């Protein structure tokens, strides 16, 4: 089975929100990759996580990852975490960089990305769910 790449969100965001729901017809595992290219204004705080809906988008549940990696473009740091919700790990993302989370067991259904963004003007990022 080949991997399927599903874009969850791409572009500038100015507030807390969620992406549109995306249907995954078959999946056993997945990876969410997020690339933050710009954050502006004040003292921004950004967190993001994957959500799953088993009923077509009426009810949403947060999906904890199995393993996560974060790079901080400004400092060049790499951190890893396990079994958490936020794809950017245990700290709020305040600078550009990359986040990736691995999900060893994903059921078919609908997925979306949810995020909080406070203290800043805008954040520009792209998140993709790759399922297999």
ABEGO torsion letter per residue (X at the ends): XBBBBBBABBEBBABBBBBBBBBBABBABBBBBBBBABBBEEBBBBBBBBBBBAAGGABBBBBBBABBBBBBAAAGBBBBBBGBABAAEABBBABBEBBBBBBABBBBEBBBBBBBBBGBABBBBBBBBBBX
